[in-house]
């Protein structure tokens, strides 16, 4: 095989890999955008059961143990899932949280949406990819996301309690 043929073959391979990567990123970004739009379109009459049917994870109550779906989302070397959706039932109504992994930056952004108010709170909150587990006074384990300043990527003190579980 001549040098020209090798270079042409290498160029074709690089272009192919680039195109595949581009379309995967576009699909991922469009799915996050589509999910965000679906959340904004939810009626105020949406129930916890409706969200569970749509694949949202209910983190309202203390869980029986660590949740594998949550654990796998925050694994540093994991590629999927890239988007994770949860909800909690509060005095103000349903609170939806959408998490998006940024693997290269090793961060997670979170969108918080209040269904009854029909509005988002702190839509670009940024957290460390690795949550911290702390023991509460009642003996349950608490999984906390460590808040980061978007500009410096340093801890900003605005941590978020993701969920609680019974210790074994």
BATOR-332832 format. One record per atom (N, C-alpha, C, CB): x, y, z. Coordinates in steps of 0.2 Angstrom, whole numbers, plus 5000, padded with zeros to 4 digits. Glycine has a CB too. Layout:
N
XYZ;...
END
This chain:
168
500449945000;500050005000;500550065000;499550005006;500350114996;500750174995;500650225001;500650204988;501050265002;500950315007;500350365006;501650365007;500250375000;499650414998;498950375000;499550434991;498950314999;498350275001;498350265008;498450204998;498850265012;498850255019;498550325022;499550245022;498850375019;498550445022;497850455021;498950505019;497650435015;496950435013;496450395017;496850425006;496750335019;496350295023;496350315030;496750225023;496850345033;496850375039;496450435040;497650405041;496450475035;495950535034;495250515035;496050575028;495050455031;494350435031;494150405038;494350375026;494650375041;494450345048;494350405053;495050305050;494850455052;494750515057;494050545056;495350565056;493950555049;493250595048;492650555050;493250605040;492750485049;492150445052;492050445059;492350365050;492650445063;492650445070;492350515072;493350435073;492550565069;492350635071;491550645070;492650685066;491350615064;490650615063;490150575068;490450595056;490450515069;490050475074;490050515081;490350405075;490650545083;490650575089;490150635089;491350595091;490150675084;489750735083;489050715084;489850765076;488750665080;488050645081;487950615088;487950595075;488350585091;488250555098;488150615103;488750515100;488550665102;488550725106;487850765105;489150775105;487650765099;487050805097;486450765100;487050815089;486450705099;485950665102;485850675109;486050585100;486450665113;486450675120;486150745122;487150665123;486450795119;486150865120;485450875119;486650915116;485250845113;484550855111;484050815116;484450835104;484250765119;483850725123;483850765130;484150655125;484350795132;484350835138;483850895137;485050865140;483950925131;483450985130;482750965129;483651015123;482650905126;481950875126;481650865132;481950815121;482050835137;481850815144;481650885147;482350775147;482050935147;481950995150;481351025148;482551045149;481151025141;480551045138;479951015141;480551045131;480050945141;479450905144;479350925151;479650825144;479850935155;479750955162;479351025162;480350965166;479551075158;479251135158;478551135156;479651185154;478351085152;477651075150;477251035154;477651045143;477451005160;477050965165;476551015168;477550935170;475950985168;475351025171;475451025179;474650995169;475151075182;475251075190;474851015193;474951145192;474450985189;474150925192;474550855192;473450915188;475150865190;475550805189;475650775196;476250825186;475650705196;475750675203;476350635203;475150625204;476550615209;477150565210;477050505205;477250555217;476550475205;476350415201;476550435194;475650395202;476350485191;476450505184;477250515183;476150575183;477550545188;478250545187;478650475187;478550595192;478450435191;478650365192;478550325185;478350325198;478050335182;477850305176;478350335170;477150315174;478550395171;478950425166;479750405168;478850495166;479850365173;480550345174;480950385179;480950345168;480550435183;480850475188;480950435194;480450535189;481550445198;481650405204;481450445210;482450385204;480950415214;480750445220;481250445226;480050415222;481450505228;481950505233;481650545239;482650545231;481050545240;480650575245;480850545252;479950575244;480750485253;480850445259;481550425260;480350395260;481750405266;482350365268;482350305264;482450355275;482850285260;482850225256;483150165261;483350235250;483050105258;483250045262;483950035262;482949985259;484350065257;485050055256;485250105251;485249985255;485950095249;486150135243;485750115237;486950135242;485650165233;485250155227;485750145221;484750215225;485750085218;486250065213;486250115207;486149995210;485650135205;485550185199;485850245201;484750195198;485850275207;486150335209;486950325209;485950355216;487150265212;487850255213;488250245206;487950185216;487850215201;488150205194;488250275191;487750155190;487750315192;487750385188;488350425190;487150415190;488550415197;489150455199;489750425199;488950475206;489850365196;490450325195;490950365190;490350255192;491550385192;491950425189;492050405181;492650435192;492150335181;492350305174;491750285170;492850255175;491150295173;490550275169;490450325163;489950265174;490150295158;489950335152;489250345152;490250305146;488850305155;488150305155;487850285161;487850265149;487250305164;486850355160;487150425161;486150355163;487050475156;487350535157;486850585160;487450565150;486150565159;485650605162;485250565167;485150635157;485050595173;484750555178;484250605181;485250545184;483650575182;483050615184;482750585190;482550625178;482650635195;482350615202;481750665203;482850615207;481350645209;480850695211;480850685219;480250685208;480550735222;480450725229;479750765230;480950755234;479350735235;478750765237;478850815243;478150715239;478750875243;478850925248;478150955250;479350975246;478251005255;477651045257;477451085251;477751085263;477851105247;477751155241;477551115235;478351195240;477551045236;477251005230;477850965227;477051045225;477850945221;478350905218;478950945216;478050865212;479550915218;480150955216;480550905211;480550975222;480650915205;481050875200;481750905200;480650875193;482150855200;482850875199;483150825193;483350855205;483450865188;483850835183;484550845183;483550855176;484950785183;485650795184;485950775177;485950745189;486450815175;486850805169;487550795170;486650855164;487850735168;488550725170;489050765165;488750655169;489550795167;490050825163;490750785164;490150895164;490750725160;491350675162;492050715161;491250615157;492150755156;492750775155;492950825161;492850815149;492450865164;492550905169;492550875176;492150965168;492250815176;492050775182;491650815187;492750755186;491150845184;490650885187;489950865185;490650965186;489450885189;488750865188;488350935188;488450815193;487950945183;487451005184;486750985186;487451055178;486451025189;485751005192;485251055190;485750985199;484651035187;484151085186;483551065191;483851075179;483351115195;482851095200;482151135197;482951125207;481651095197;481051125194;480451105199;480851095187;480051155201;479451155205;478851145201;479451215211;478551095201;477951075197;477351125198;477751005197;477251135205;476651175206;476751245205;476451165214;477351275205;477551345204;477651355197;478151365208;477751295193;477951305186;478551345185;477351325182;479051335189;479751365188;480351335190;479651435192;480851355187;481551325189;481851365195;481951315183;482251325199;482751365204;483451345202;482551345211;483851395202;484551385201;484751335196;484851365208;484551345189;484551295184;485251275182;484251325178;485751305184;486451285182;486851275188;486751345178;486551245193;486951225199;487451175197;486451205205;488051185200;488651135198;488851105204;489151175194;489051035204;489250995209;489850955207;488650955212;490250925212;490750875211;490450815208;491150865217;490750775204;490550715202;490450665207;490950685196;490950665212;490950615218;490550645224;491650595220;489950615226;489550645231;489950615238;488850615231;489750655243;490050635250;489450595254;490350695254;489650545257;489150515262;489350525269;489250435261;488850555273;488950575280;488350535284;488850655280;488550525290;488050495295;487650545298;488450445300;487050545298;486550595301;486550575309;485850595298;486250615313;486150605320;485750545321;485850665323;485250535317;484750475318;485150405315;484150485314;485750415313;486050355311;485950335303;485850295315;485550375300;485450355293;486050385289;484850385290;486250365283;486750385279;486450445274;487150335275;486750495273;486550545269;487050555263;486550615273;486850555257;487250565251;487150645249;487050525245;487750675250;487750745248;488150765242;488050785254;487850805238;488250835232;488650895234;487750845226;489250905233;489650955235;489651015230;490450935236;489351075232;489251125227;489951155225;488851175230;489951175218;490551205216;490351275213;490851165210;490851325213;490751385209;490851375202;491251435212;490451395198;490551375190;491151405187;489951405187;491351465190;491951495187;492651465189;491951575189;492651445196;493251425198;493351345199;493451455205;492751315199;492651245201;492851225208;493051205195;492851275212;493051265219;492451255223;493551325222;492451225229;491851215233;491551285235;492051175239;490951295235;490651355237;490151355243;490151375231;490151295246;489751285252;489051275251;489851345256;488751275245;488051265244;487951185242;487851305238;488051145247;487951075246;487251055245;488351035251;487050995242;486350975241;486350905244;486150985234;485850895248;485650825250;485250795245;485250825257;485550735242;485250705237;484750655239;485850665233;484950615244;484550565247;484850535253;484350505242;484350495257;484550465263;484450395263;484250505269;484850355266;484650285267;484850255273;485050245261;484550195275;484650165281;485350125281;484150105283;485750135286;486450105286;486350025287;486950135291;486749985285;486649915286;486949895293;487049875281;
END
